[in-house]
């Protein structure tokens, strides 16, 4: 089990740093596009490039968000429920997350088209689709890991959520 946990942690770390890098790149691109537009020399396809980087930023951030349990939650009602019902809801949510992630991966793999391109800049889609597959796969693995720790914590509440 330690091999699986360390592998997932390593993959999540890679996607986290990729998201940091893409975020920095996106800031530089938006700054460059805004200043070039302000000086009267707009760049063709600037919105398309920012959209591609935004999608990658979101997808590469999902696994790290799962690892840190930073997804949006509504605790107002949830915290008032019995702990067993909270666990049932968590398990259902984890199963749905895992199914969704691997379904997205499977669909992107089965529909991978190496000839499709963007309409304006003719950027090929397949490298981005491969990165989407990696991001969703990492999120699914992180959901499996987090679900394992949550079940382990429920059996032994003294067990720390991250297993340390």
C-alpha positions as CSV (number, residue, x, y, z in Angstrom):
1,X,0.0,0.0,0.0
2,X,2.9,2.4,0.7
3,X,4.1,2.1,-2.9
4,X,0.6,3.1,-4.1
5,X,0.5,6.0,-1.7
6,X,3.9,7.3,-2.5
7,X,3.2,7.0,-6.3
8,X,0.0,9.0,-5.9
9,X,1.8,11.6,-3.8
10,X,4.5,11.9,-6.4
11,X,2.0,12.2,-9.3
12,X,0.0,14.8,-7.3
13,X,3.3,16.7,-6.6
14,X,4.1,16.8,-10.4
15,X,0.6,18.1,-11.3
16,X,0.8,20.7,-8.5
17,X,4.0,22.1,-9.8
18,X,2.7,21.9,-13.4
19,X,-0.2,24.0,-12.2
20,X,2.1,26.5,-10.5
21,X,4.2,26.8,-13.7
22,X,1.1,27.2,-15.9
23,X,-0.3,29.8,-13.5
24,X,3.0,31.8,-13.8
25,X,2.9,31.4,-17.6
26,X,-0.7,32.6,-17.7
27,X,0.2,35.7,-15.7
28,X,3.0,36.6,-18.1
29,X,0.9,35.9,-21.2
30,X,-2.0,38.0,-19.9
31,X,0.4,40.8,-19.0
32,X,2.0,40.6,-22.5
33,X,-1.3,40.5,-24.3
34,X,-2.8,43.4,-22.3
35,X,0.2,45.6,-22.8
36,X,0.4,44.8,-26.5
37,X,-3.3,45.7,-26.8
38,X,-2.8,48.9,-24.8
39,X,0.0,50.0,-27.2
40,X,-2.2,49.3,-30.2
41,X,-0.7,46.0,-31.4
42,X,-3.1,43.2,-30.3
43,X,-2.0,39.7,-30.7
44,X,-4.1,37.4,-32.8
45,X,-5.3,34.4,-30.8
46,X,-4.5,35.7,-27.4
47,X,-7.9,34.6,-25.9
48,X,-7.4,31.1,-27.4
49,X,-4.0,30.8,-25.8
50,X,-5.2,32.0,-22.4
51,X,-8.2,29.5,-22.7
52,X,-5.8,26.6,-23.3
53,X,-3.6,27.5,-20.4
54,X,-6.7,28.1,-18.1
55,X,-8.0,24.6,-18.9
56,X,-4.6,23.1,-18.0
57,X,-4.4,25.1,-14.8
58,X,-7.7,23.9,-13.6
59,X,-7.1,20.2,-14.6
60,X,-3.6,20.1,-13.0
61,X,-5.0,21.7,-9.8
62,X,-7.7,19.1,-9.2
63,X,-5.5,16.4,-7.7
64,X,-3.8,18.8,-5.3
65,X,-7.2,20.3,-4.3
66,X,-8.3,16.7,-3.5
67,X,-5.1,16.0,-1.5
68,X,-5.6,19.2,0.6
69,X,-9.4,18.7,0.8
70,X,-9.9,22.2,-0.5
71,X,-13.0,21.5,-2.7
72,X,-16.0,23.7,-2.1
73,X,-18.2,22.2,0.6
74,X,-21.4,23.3,2.4
75,X,-20.7,22.5,6.1
76,X,-23.8,24.3,7.5
77,X,-26.1,21.3,7.1
78,X,-23.4,18.6,6.7
79,X,-21.9,19.1,10.2
80,X,-25.3,18.6,11.9
81,X,-25.8,15.2,10.4
82,X,-24.8,12.0,12.3
83,X,-21.2,10.8,11.7
84,X,-22.4,7.6,10.1
85,X,-24.5,9.5,7.6
86,X,-21.6,11.8,6.9
87,X,-19.4,8.8,6.2
88,X,-22.1,7.4,3.8
89,X,-22.2,10.7,2.0
90,X,-18.4,10.9,1.8
91,X,-18.2,7.4,0.4
92,X,-20.9,8.1,-2.2
93,X,-19.1,11.3,-3.2
94,X,-15.7,9.6,-3.5
95,X,-17.2,6.8,-5.6
96,X,-18.9,9.3,-7.9
97,X,-15.6,11.3,-8.1
98,X,-13.6,8.2,-9.0
99,X,-16.1,7.0,-11.5
100,X,-16.3,10.5,-13.1
101,X,-12.5,10.8,-13.3
102,X,-11.9,7.5,-14.9
103,X,-14.9,7.9,-17.2
104,X,-13.4,11.2,-18.5
105,X,-10.1,9.5,-18.9
106,X,-11.6,6.6,-20.8
107,X,-13.7,8.9,-23.1
108,X,-10.7,11.1,-23.9
109,X,-8.5,8.1,-24.7
110,X,-11.2,6.5,-26.9
111,X,-11.9,9.8,-28.7
112,X,-8.3,10.9,-29.1
113,X,-8.0,12.4,-32.6
114,X,-4.6,13.5,-33.7
115,X,-5.8,15.6,-36.6
116,X,-8.2,18.0,-34.8
117,X,-7.0,21.6,-34.4
118,X,-8.2,24.8,-33.0
119,X,-10.0,27.1,-35.5
120,X,-7.9,30.3,-35.2
121,X,-4.3,29.3,-34.5
122,X,-4.6,25.7,-35.7
123,X,-3.1,24.4,-32.4
124,X,-3.5,20.6,-32.3
125,X,-5.6,19.3,-29.5
126,X,-4.1,16.0,-28.7
127,X,-1.2,17.2,-26.4
128,X,-3.8,19.1,-24.4
129,X,-6.1,16.0,-24.3
130,X,-3.2,13.9,-23.1
131,X,-2.6,16.4,-20.3
132,X,-6.3,16.4,-19.5
133,X,-6.1,12.6,-19.2
134,X,-3.1,12.9,-16.8
135,X,-4.9,15.5,-14.7
136,X,-8.1,13.6,-14.3
137,X,-6.2,10.3,-13.7
138,X,-4.2,12.0,-10.9
139,X,-7.4,13.4,-9.4
140,X,-9.0,9.9,-9.5
141,X,-6.0,8.3,-7.8
142,X,-6.0,11.1,-5.2
143,X,-9.7,10.4,-4.5
144,X,-9.0,6.7,-4.1
145,X,-6.2,7.6,-1.6
146,X,-8.3,10.1,0.3
147,X,-11.2,7.7,0.4
148,X,-9.0,5.0,1.9
149,X,-7.8,7.4,4.6
150,X,-11.3,8.5,5.4
151,X,-12.5,5.0,5.9
152,X,-9.4,4.2,7.9
153,X,-10.1,7.3,10.1
154,X,-13.7,6.3,10.6
155,X,-12.6,2.8,11.9
156,X,-10.0,4.5,14.2
157,X,-10.7,8.2,14.9
158,X,-7.3,8.7,16.4
159,X,-5.8,7.9,13.0
160,X,-4.7,11.1,11.3
161,X,-6.4,11.8,7.9
162,X,-3.2,11.9,5.9
163,X,-1.9,8.7,7.6
164,X,1.0,10.3,9.4
